[in-house]
Amino acid sequence: MTGLFVILAIVLVVLYFNDAWRSLERARKVARDLCARAGVQFLDSSVVQKGVRIVRGGRWGLMLARTYRFEFATDGQSRHSGEITLRGRRVRVASMDLPEGGRVLDGETRARDPGESTR
């Protein structure tokens, strides 16, 4: 019986890390596309997870909401930050702190990723 719990725990850990990796790749793609649309340079291809929390929604009533931070440059020298919030793998909010004034792009109105479910 203990062996079953150990195997179940290992499977859950693997599923969590796989989901975290896929969400990070999704956030990296969203940040790259967002920077291209805004006409700024996406720096270092780095997207860093800022936080994760459990929220209502999804197939089973609960899902993970992850917040990521990325950096970009408007002139190639000064760094500015942006933030992406994903619920599951759907973009909830993507925002960038532009020097000439903030600009927020709502993820709910973005076109879906071809690999994303339409549910």
C-alpha positions as CSV (number, residue, x, y, z in Angstrom):
1,M,0.0,0.0,0.0
2,T,2.9,2.4,0.8
3,G,4.4,1.7,-2.6
4,L,1.2,2.8,-4.2
5,F,1.3,6.1,-2.4
6,V,4.9,6.6,-3.4
7,I,4.2,6.0,-7.0
8,L,1.1,8.3,-6.9
9,A,3.2,11.0,-5.3
10,I,5.9,10.6,-8.0
11,V,3.3,10.8,-10.8
12,L,1.8,14.0,-9.3
13,V,5.2,15.6,-9.0
14,V,6.0,14.7,-12.6
15,L,2.7,16.1,-13.8
16,Y,3.1,19.3,-11.9
17,F,6.6,19.9,-13.3
18,N,5.5,19.1,-16.8
19,D,2.6,21.5,-16.5
20,A,4.9,24.2,-15.1
21,W,7.4,23.7,-18.0
22,R,4.6,23.9,-20.6
23,S,3.2,27.1,-18.9
24,L,6.7,28.7,-18.9
25,E,7.0,27.9,-22.6
26,R,3.6,29.4,-23.3
27,A,4.5,32.6,-21.3
28,R,7.8,32.9,-23.2
29,K,5.9,32.7,-26.5
30,V,3.4,35.2,-25.4
31,A,6.1,37.6,-24.2
32,R,8.0,37.3,-27.5
33,D,4.8,37.9,-29.5
34,L,3.8,40.8,-27.3
35,C,7.2,42.5,-27.7
36,A,7.1,42.0,-31.5
37,R,3.7,43.6,-31.7
38,A,4.8,46.5,-29.5
39,G,7.9,47.0,-31.6
40,V,10.3,46.5,-28.7
41,Q,13.2,44.1,-28.1
42,F,12.5,41.1,-25.9
43,L,15.6,40.8,-23.7
44,D,17.5,37.6,-22.9
45,S,14.5,35.4,-23.8
46,S,14.0,35.3,-20.1
47,V,10.7,34.8,-18.5
48,V,10.7,34.3,-14.7
49,Q,7.8,32.9,-12.6
50,K,6.8,35.5,-10.1
51,G,4.1,33.5,-8.3
52,V,1.6,30.7,-8.5
53,R,-1.8,30.3,-6.8
54,I,-4.9,28.2,-7.0
55,V,-8.0,29.8,-8.4
56,R,-11.6,28.7,-9.2
57,G,-12.3,27.5,-12.7
58,G,-11.2,24.7,-15.0
59,R,-12.5,21.2,-15.5
60,W,-12.4,20.2,-11.8
61,G,-13.3,23.5,-10.3
62,L,-9.7,24.5,-9.4
63,M,-6.8,25.5,-11.6
64,L,-3.4,27.1,-11.3
65,A,-2.9,30.8,-12.0
66,R,0.8,31.6,-12.7
67,T,2.3,35.1,-13.0
68,Y,5.5,35.6,-15.0
69,R,7.8,38.6,-15.4
70,F,9.9,39.5,-18.5
71,E,12.1,42.3,-19.6
72,F,12.3,44.3,-22.8
73,A,14.1,47.4,-24.2
74,T,12.7,50.2,-26.3
75,D,16.0,51.7,-27.2
76,G,18.4,48.7,-26.7
77,Q,19.9,50.1,-23.5
78,S,17.2,50.7,-20.8
79,R,15.4,47.8,-19.4
80,H,11.7,47.8,-18.7
81,S,9.5,45.0,-17.3
82,G,6.3,43.3,-18.3
83,E,4.0,40.8,-16.7
84,I,1.9,37.9,-17.9
85,T,-0.7,36.1,-15.9
86,L,-1.9,32.7,-17.1
87,R,-4.9,30.7,-15.9
88,G,-4.1,27.2,-16.9
89,R,-2.5,28.0,-20.3
90,R,-4.8,30.8,-21.2
91,V,-3.5,34.4,-21.1
92,R,-5.5,36.3,-18.5
93,V,-3.6,39.6,-18.6
94,A,-0.4,40.7,-20.3
95,S,1.0,44.1,-19.5
96,M,4.1,46.2,-20.3
97,D,5.5,49.2,-18.5
98,L,6.4,51.5,-21.5
99,P,8.4,54.6,-20.7
100,E,5.9,56.9,-22.5
101,G,3.0,55.5,-20.4
102,G,1.8,52.1,-19.4
103,R,0.0,49.9,-21.8
104,V,-2.1,46.9,-20.8
105,L,-3.2,44.2,-23.3
106,D,-6.0,42.0,-22.1
107,G,-5.3,38.3,-22.9
108,E,-9.0,37.4,-23.1
109,T,-9.3,39.3,-26.4
110,R,-6.1,37.8,-28.0
111,A,-6.3,35.2,-30.7
112,R,-6.0,31.7,-29.4
113,D,-2.8,29.8,-29.8
114,P,-3.2,27.0,-32.5
115,G,-2.4,24.4,-29.9
116,E,-4.8,25.7,-27.3
117,S,-8.1,24.1,-26.5
118,T,-11.2,26.0,-27.4
119,R,-13.2,25.0,-24.3
